[in-house]
């Protein structure tokens, strides 16, 4: 049985709710469904009908970023150079963490509300594990670096940039510098002549 398509006004309401939520997240304001309804000029019941919880709304706001990262991960998997594939993917992950305020709390949540979020996060974990395995097999990263290490290391960089990254205009530059330092540290030591 298929779900009937949404009416045009229902689609507009959904888009309005997500747009208001996006603005609030970008401002650093916690999502509260009653507040979203007020700011969107909609009834509270309309917001709750579309999003049962603030977490569901936040995951919806983060979904385009997660989808973009999943697509980037697929492109990275197609890159025959294991080091370039891994570092390129991690660079995109870091930039997403720094520029999409919805991503860090969704990525850090111990449980997901929406099945789509769970699927996207599983895809990203799989891509990261595969890329790291390829790089390890090629001998371009330390053999002891585990896939489980990547998430806390990347979160650590994002946190450090948020605390010490300087002005918003310098955050990306700072993040790239911190990531370059991390990447240099995960490479195997070069033998001394």
C-alpha positions as a printed Julia matrix, in Angstrom:
193×3 Matrix{Float64}:
  0.0    0.0    0.0
  1.42   3.36  -0.98
  1.07   6.6    0.94
 -0.96   9.22  -0.92
  0.99  12.32  -1.92
  0.79  15.3    0.42
 -1.45  18.2   -0.48
  0.31  21.35  -1.63
 -0.52  23.22   1.57
  0.82  20.32   3.65
  4.06  20.37   1.66
  4.35  24.14   2.16
  3.77  23.74   5.9
  6.42  20.99   6.13
  8.92  23.12   4.19
  8.14  26.16   6.36
  8.65  24.17   9.57
 12.01  22.82   8.34
 13.14  26.29   7.17
 12.31  27.87  10.54
 14.06  25.0   12.33
 17.11  25.44  10.08
 17.28  29.14  11.01
 16.97  28.37  14.72
 19.69  25.7   14.58
 21.97  28.06  12.68
 21.41  30.69  15.38
 22.32  28.16  18.07
 18.79  28.1   19.48
 17.46  24.82  20.86
 14.49  23.47  18.94
 11.2   23.61  20.78
  8.21  22.61  18.68
  5.89  25.25  20.17
  8.46  27.95  19.36
  8.87  26.6   15.83
  5.09  26.72  15.35
  4.91  30.32  16.56
  7.79  31.45  14.35
  6.41  29.57  11.34
  2.96  31.1   11.85
  1.4   27.64  12.1
 -0.68  25.84  14.66
  1.14  23.71  17.19
 -0.84  20.68  16.05
  0.46  21.14  12.5
  4.06  21.05  13.71
  3.45  18.03  15.95
  1.63  16.23  13.11
  4.77  16.57  10.99
  7.39  16.1   13.72
  6.5   14.26  16.89
  9.66  15.38  18.7
 12.31  18.08  18.46
 14.82  15.29  17.73
 12.86  14.22  14.64
 12.86  17.8   13.42
 16.58  18.22  14.12
 17.36  14.99  12.24
 15.28  16.27   9.31
 17.28  19.51   9.31
 20.54  17.52   9.35
 19.45  15.05   6.65
 20.71  17.04   3.62
 24.15  17.3    5.21
 24.21  13.58   6.02
 23.05  12.77   2.48
 25.79  14.99   1.05
 28.41  13.26   3.18
 27.11   9.84   2.12
 27.4   10.89  -1.54
 30.91  12.2   -0.88
 31.74   8.89   0.76
 30.64   7.01  -2.36
 32.88   9.24  -4.48
 35.77   8.62  -2.08
 35.27   4.87  -2.39
 35.71   5.21  -6.14
 39.07   7.0   -5.75
 41.87   4.48  -6.42
 44.33   6.37  -4.17
 43.67   5.17  -0.59
 45.34   8.13   1.13
 43.65  10.76  -1.04
 40.28   9.0   -0.62
 40.55   8.89   3.17
 41.87  12.41   3.64
 39.38  13.88   1.16
 36.48  12.21   2.94
 37.69  13.31   6.38
 38.1   16.87   5.09
 34.47  16.89   3.94
 33.34  15.46   7.29
 35.22  18.16   9.18
 33.85  20.95   7.0
 30.33  19.62   7.48
 30.84  19.53  11.27
 32.03  23.12  11.22
 29.41  24.56   8.89
 26.21  22.67   9.7
 25.16  23.19  13.29
 22.61  20.36  13.03
 25.23  17.72  12.28
 27.21  17.47  15.57
 24.24  16.83  17.87
 22.67  14.37  15.43
 25.97  12.56  14.9
 26.59  12.39  18.67
 23.09  11.23  19.62
 23.17   7.72  21.1
 19.84   6.89  19.45
 18.14   8.12  16.32
 14.49   9.04  15.95
 14.18   8.56  12.19
 15.13   5.36  10.36
 16.64   7.48   7.56
 19.09   9.01  10.05
 20.13   5.56  11.25
 20.67   4.4    7.67
 22.73   7.47   6.73
 24.9    7.22   9.85
 25.46   3.51   9.2
 26.46   4.32   5.62
 28.98   6.91   6.82
 30.41   4.49   9.38
 30.76   1.83   6.69
 32.47   4.25   4.3
 34.88   5.46   6.98
 35.71   1.89   7.98
 36.3    0.85   4.37
 38.43   3.9    3.54
 40.54   3.43   6.67
 40.94  -0.29   5.93
 42.12   0.46   2.4
 44.59   3.05   3.69
 45.85   0.65   6.36
 46.23  -2.16   3.8
 48.19   0.21   1.55
 50.52   1.03   4.45
 49.73   4.76   4.41
 48.28   4.88   7.96
 49.52   3.34  11.19
 48.38  -0.26  11.52
 46.99   0.31  15.02
 44.52   3.02  13.97
 41.03   1.56  14.32
 37.87   2.72  12.61
 36.37   3.39  16.05
 39.14   5.98  16.58
 38.04   8.16  13.66
 34.81   9.53  15.12
 36.28  10.75  18.44
 39.32  12.17  16.67
 37.17  14.1   14.19
 34.82  15.26  16.96
 37.86  16.39  18.92
 39.06  18.53  16.03
 35.61  20.07  15.55
 35.37  20.81  19.27
 38.85  22.36  19.32
 37.94  24.57  16.37
 34.7   25.63  18.05
 36.63  26.59  21.19
 39.86  27.96  19.69
 39.11  28.44  15.99
 39.03  32.21  16.01
 36.56  34.25  14.02
 33.96  32.48  11.89
 36.0   33.34   8.81
 39.05  31.56  10.23
 37.29  28.42  11.47
 37.69  26.46   8.23
 41.36  27.4    7.95
 41.95  26.42  11.59
 40.06  23.15  11.08
 42.16  22.28   8.03
 45.34  23.0    9.99
 44.24  20.8   12.9
 43.18  18.03  10.51
 46.52  18.19   8.67
 48.29  17.75  12.01
 46.12  14.76  12.86
 46.65  13.21   9.45
 50.41  13.6    9.73
 50.2   11.82  13.07
 48.32   8.81  11.68
 50.85   8.17   8.95
 53.36   5.42   9.69
 56.76   6.63  10.84
 59.33   6.93   8.09
 62.4    4.75   8.57
 65.56   6.72   9.29
 68.48   6.16   6.96
